[in-house]
Amino acid sequence: MTTDAHLSVFEQLDLPDTSLTRDTYAHAAQATPAYIHDHCVRSYVFARAHAQNQLCAPVSTTTTNCCSSPASCTTWD
């Protein structure tokens, strides 16, 4: 993660950057208190890091393929 102030939150946190995610992010930011919205973003970032640590690899923008052990994993480039 970078701390460059000129980068958007999507760039800083490497969030999925589509029109749908930007619209959803903006709606959630407007519709919920800041502490709830920030918690949700932190939870997503933490879950993604945990999944990567558990040998999960993204298959697409909506699904993942997780392995229970390195021996059962496919190598992703």
C-alpha positions as CSV (number, residue, x, y, z in Angstrom):
1,M,0.0,0.0,0.0
2,T,1.2,3.4,-0.8
3,T,0.5,6.6,1.1
4,D,0.6,9.0,-1.8
5,A,-2.1,11.5,-1.1
6,H,-2.9,12.1,-4.8
7,L,-3.9,8.4,-5.3
8,S,-7.5,7.4,-5.0
9,V,-8.6,5.0,-2.3
10,F,-9.0,2.4,-5.1
11,E,-5.3,2.8,-6.0
12,Q,-4.1,3.1,-2.4
13,L,-5.8,-0.2,-1.3
14,D,-5.7,-1.9,-4.7
15,L,-9.5,-2.3,-4.6
16,P,-11.4,-3.6,-7.7
17,D,-11.8,-0.5,-9.9
18,T,-15.0,-0.8,-12.0
19,S,-17.9,1.6,-12.4
20,L,-20.0,-0.8,-10.2
21,T,-17.5,-0.8,-7.3
22,R,-17.0,3.0,-7.5
23,D,-20.8,3.5,-7.5
24,T,-21.2,1.1,-4.6
25,Y,-18.4,2.7,-2.6
26,A,-19.9,6.1,-3.1
27,H,-23.4,5.0,-2.2
28,A,-22.1,3.2,1.0
29,A,-20.0,6.2,2.0
30,Q,-23.1,8.4,1.7
31,A,-25.6,6.0,3.3
32,T,-23.6,4.9,6.3
33,P,-21.7,6.6,9.1
34,A,-18.0,7.0,8.3
35,Y,-16.9,4.5,11.0
36,I,-19.1,1.8,9.5
37,H,-18.0,2.5,6.0
38,D,-14.3,2.5,7.0
39,H,-14.8,-0.7,8.9
40,C,-16.3,-2.4,5.8
41,V,-13.4,-1.3,3.7
42,R,-10.9,-2.5,6.3
43,S,-12.8,-5.8,6.5
44,Y,-12.6,-6.3,2.8
45,V,-8.9,-5.5,2.7
46,F,-8.2,-7.8,5.6
47,A,-10.2,-10.7,4.1
48,R,-8.4,-10.3,0.8
49,A,-5.0,-10.4,2.6
50,H,-6.1,-13.5,4.6
51,A,-7.3,-15.3,1.5
52,Q,-4.0,-14.6,-0.2
53,N,-2.2,-15.9,2.9
54,Q,-4.4,-19.1,2.7
55,L,-3.2,-19.8,-0.8
56,C,-6.3,-18.5,-2.5
57,A,-5.9,-17.1,-6.0
58,P,-8.4,-15.0,-7.8
59,V,-10.2,-16.7,-10.7
60,S,-12.2,-13.6,-11.8
61,T,-13.3,-10.4,-10.2
62,T,-16.1,-12.3,-8.3
63,T,-14.7,-15.7,-7.4
64,T,-11.6,-17.3,-5.9
65,N,-10.0,-20.7,-6.0
66,C,-8.7,-21.7,-2.6
67,C,-6.3,-24.5,-1.8
68,S,-6.2,-26.3,1.5
69,S,-2.5,-27.1,1.1
70,P,0.3,-26.2,-1.3
71,A,0.3,-29.7,-2.8
72,S,-3.3,-29.4,-3.9
73,C,-2.8,-26.0,-5.5
74,T,-2.5,-25.0,-9.1
75,T,0.2,-22.5,-9.9
76,W,-1.2,-19.2,-11.1
77,D,1.0,-16.8,-13.0
